[in-house]
């Protein structure tokens, strides 16, 4: 029996060593999903929050690709 388990047993007044201690912390995946949903997703002052995660991902990937093309074009014309 570990020090932590002994401490928990003394706090919970569990004198019988056959009693099990079970502590449920919660569903981590659900907490992450909830914390993601509370943030606003914006690109150039356009709110993307009402789109699904997949649509947000595709829109942002398209924007990155578009600006990558512009960057490449500006590199070529400055040569």
C-alpha positions in Angstrom: 0.0 0.0 0.0 1.4 3.4 -1.0 1.7 6.5 1.1 -1.0 8.2 -0.9 -3.4 5.3 -0.6 -2.8 5.1 3.2 -3.5 8.8 3.4 -6.7 8.5 1.4 -7.9 5.6 3.5 -7.3 7.6 6.7 -9.2 10.6 5.3 -12.1 8.5 4.1 -12.0 6.4 7.3 -11.7 3.1 5.4 -10.2 0.8 8.0 -10.7 -2.4 6.1 -7.9 -3.0 3.6 -10.3 -5.0 1.4 -12.3 -1.8 0.6 -11.4 -0.4 -2.8 -10.8 3.3 -3.5 -12.1 4.5 -6.8 -11.9 8.1 -7.8 -13.4 9.3 -11.1 -11.8 12.5 -12.4 -13.9 12.8 -15.5 -13.9 12.3 -19.2 -10.8 14.2 -20.5 -12.0 14.0 -24.1 -15.3 15.7 -23.2 -13.5 18.4 -21.3 -11.2 19.2 -24.3 -14.2 19.3 -26.6 -16.0 21.7 -24.4 -13.0 24.0 -23.9 -12.4 24.1 -27.7 -16.0 25.2 -28.4 -15.9 28.2 -26.1 -13.3 30.0 -28.3 -14.1 32.1 -31.3 -12.4 31.2 -34.6 -11.8 34.2 -36.8 -9.8 34.9 -39.9 -9.7 38.5 -41.2 -12.5 39.5 -38.9 -14.8 36.8 -40.3 -16.3 34.6 -37.6 -15.9 30.9 -38.4 -17.2 29.6 -35.1 -20.6 28.5 -36.5 -18.9 26.2 -39.0 -18.0 22.6 -38.1 -14.4 21.7 -37.2 -13.8 20.1 -40.5 -15.1 23.2 -42.4 -12.9 25.4 -40.2 -9.9 23.3 -41.0 -10.5 23.3 -44.7 -11.1 27.1 -44.8 -7.9 27.8 -42.8 -5.9 25.4 -45.0 -7.2 27.1 -48.1 -6.2 30.5 -46.7 -2.7 29.3 -45.9 -2.3 27.8 -49.4 -3.6 31.1 -51.0 -1.1 33.2 -49.1 1.7 30.8 -49.8 0.9 31.2 -53.6 0.9 35.0 -53.2 4.2 34.8 -51.3 5.8 32.7 -54.1 4.5 35.0 -56.8 6.0 38.1 -55.0 9.3 36.2 -54.7 9.3 35.6 -58.5 8.5 39.2 -59.5 11.1 40.7 -57.2 14.0 38.8 -58.9 
